[in-house]
């Protein structure tokens, strides 16, 4: 458990399979697990980047979490990357909507923002919350 992240964003998508493809191909995540229902619906998936994990599932399956998230808006996720410009280029090559190009921030980080097909905002940057420095 020492290597497991203690915070994992969880996002439900109308088209979870398309979201997983974007996370892997455009943003460089690695698929750790994928559980599908008999109809191919994504019940639960875990995708890793560095030592972080995002959990993904399909909307409309029922259950407490799905019902609670039914009226929730898009979410925002921040991911620390080593090379913002290269990461941005990869995302742009895959046709991801870039909301803000790589930008140096006043607090010392460099980051960019992208929006996935379902409206969630993904920020990728060098700023590492809680890191000494």
Secondary structure, DSSP 8 states (H G I E B T S, - for coil): -TTS-S--EEEEETTHHHHHHIIIIIT--EEEEEEE-TTS-EEEEEEEETTEEEEEEETTS-SHHHHHHTT----EEEEE-S-HHHHHHHHHHTT-EEEEEEEE-TTS-EEEEEE-TTS-EEEEES--TT---
